Amino acid sequence: MLEAIALTKDFGTHRALDGLDLRVDPGEIVCLLGANGAGKTTTVNLFLGFLEPTAGEARVDGVDVRADPVGTKRKLLYVPEQIALFGELSGLENLAYFAALAGIADRSSTRLRDCLAQAGLEPAAMDRRAAGYSKGMRQKVGLALAIAKRARALLLDEPTSGLDPQASAEFHDLIVRQRDAGAAVLMVTHDLFRAREVGTRIGLMREGRLRRMINAADITATQLEALYLEEMGRMAA
Ligand SMILES: Nc1ncnc2c1ncn2[C@@H]1O[C@H](COP(=O)(O)OP(=O)(O)OP(=O)(O)O)[C@@H](O)[C@H]1O
């Protein structure tokens, strides 16, 4: 569903992403871990068509993002670290607005409320102004859009940073539900523990390169941490 083929991005003379080969199939969650500046967000932005690759291809459902930026984006849902909502509008009104922008045909209030409920937003909160929403509640509106859109792939960039542990666990449960419904999920995170819990595979990135791809089932959290530190060079001495 998501495929990077020798994907490369330079910013001036700096190579931010260097020949990335990666595949995320329907029904799996691939987590990207790595130190700041490793090229994780650049990868997500290339799949979204926010950046043009210097070389290689980012494909969504077999289509090069550059060849059909609008069509490929329609199949994706992007959840950034901070979801921006209109504070004066309710959660439901925000969802209705973004659903219209995304070209979703069925935007009845009943359907959108159902999507918000599936994303875990309390019914009582749906009609309250989003200005009073916590970060966790805003993320749920983002996920509700994925559900409304029937997005086939989710691109998540540090979606739970700053969430309390309970909200983070709840968010990850929702992602797992999307995976079980057949979505392909690419998640950038610094949370090694959650990556191992929910990830099918875990990629370790450093300085623009994918250094290692690990099957989450083959490794304990402690082993993952040791591998991570080793790859990041902190245990090199
Ligand atoms: N628009 C840009 N212009 C110039 N350099 C950029 C740009 N975007 C990213 N970079 C550089 O590319 C490299 C990779 O950045 P990227 O944001 O992909 O890292 P990351 O792995 O997501 O890091 P973090 O964990 O801090 O979010 C960094 O050196 C960064 O400074």
The ligand as an SDF file (V2000), in Angstrom:
LIG
                    3D

 31 33  0  0  0  0  0  0  0  0999 V2000
   12.5710   21.9780    4.8710 N   0  0  0  0  0  0  0  0  0  0  0  0
   13.8100   21.6690    5.2270 C   0  0  0  0  0  0  0  0  0  0  0  0
   14.8600   22.4320    4.8240 N   0  0  0  0  0  0  0  0  0  0  0  0
   16.1170   22.1160    5.1640 C   0  0  0  0  0  0  0  0  0  0  0  0
   16.4590   21.0330    5.9060 N   0  0  0  0  0  0  0  0  0  0  0  0
   15.4710   20.2570    6.3320 C   0  0  0  0  0  0  0  0  0  0  0  0
   14.0980   20.5250    6.0250 C   0  0  0  0  0  0  0  0  0  0  0  0
   13.3210   19.5490    6.5910 N   0  0  0  0  0  0  0  0  0  0  0  0
   14.1760   18.7170    7.2320 C   0  0  0  0  0  0  0  0  0  0  0  0
   15.4450   19.1430    7.0780 N   0  0  0  0  0  0  0  0  0  0  0  0
   16.6430   18.4660    7.6020 C   0  0  0  0  0  0  0  0  0  0  0  0
   16.5980   17.1100    7.1790 O   0  0  0  0  0  0  0  0  0  0  0  0
   17.0290   16.2530    8.2140 C   0  0  0  0  0  0  0  0  0  0  0  0
   15.9450   15.2280    8.5280 C   0  0  0  0  0  0  0  0  0  0  0  0
   14.8590   15.9170    9.1470 O   0  0  0  0  0  0  0  0  0  0  0  0
   13.5320   15.1720    9.6110 P   0  0  0  0  0  0  0  0  0  0  0  0
   12.5750   16.2270   10.0800 O   0  0  0  0  0  0  0  0  0  0  0  0
   13.0780   14.2400    8.5660 O   0  0  0  0  0  0  0  0  0  0  0  0
   14.0590   14.3360   10.8630 O   0  0  0  0  0  0  0  0  0  0  0  0
   13.2500   13.4600   11.9200 P   0  0  0  0  0  0  0  0  0  0  0  0
   13.8580   12.1060   11.9050 O   0  0  0  0  0  0  0  0  0  0  0  0
   11.7830   13.5460   11.6680 O   0  0  0  0  0  0  0  0  0  0  0  0
   13.6130   14.1850   13.2880 O   0  0  0  0  0  0  0  0  0  0  0  0
   12.7160   14.5180   14.6010 P   0  0  0  0  0  0  0  0  0  0  0  0
   12.7530   13.2770   15.4290 O   0  0  0  0  0  0  0  0  0  0  0  0
   13.4770   15.6590   15.2260 O   0  0  0  0  0  0  0  0  0  0  0  0
   11.3580   14.9350   14.1590 O   0  0  0  0  0  0  0  0  0  0  0  0
   17.4210   17.1340    9.3910 C   0  0  0  0  0  0  0  0  0  0  0  0
   18.8050   17.3640    9.3360 O   0  0  0  0  0  0  0  0  0  0  0  0
   16.6490   18.4080    9.1180 C   0  0  0  0  0  0  0  0  0  0  0  0
   17.3120   19.5240    9.6730 O   0  0  0  0  0  0  0  0  0  0  0  0
  1  2  1  0
  2  3  1  0
  2  7  2  0
  3  4  2  0
  4  5  1  0
  5  6  2  0
  6  7  1  0
  6 10  1  0
  7  8  1  0
  8  9  2  0
  9 10  1  0
 10 11  1  0
 11 12  1  0
 11 30  1  0
 12 13  1  0
 13 14  1  0
 13 28  1  0
 14 15  1  0
 15 16  1  0
 16 17  2  0
 16 18  1  0
 16 19  1  0
 19 20  1  0
 20 21  2  0
 20 22  1  0
 20 23  1  0
 23 24  1  0
 24 25  2  0
 24 26  1  0
 24 27  1  0
 28 29  1  0
 28 30  1  0
 30 31  1  0
M  END
$$$$
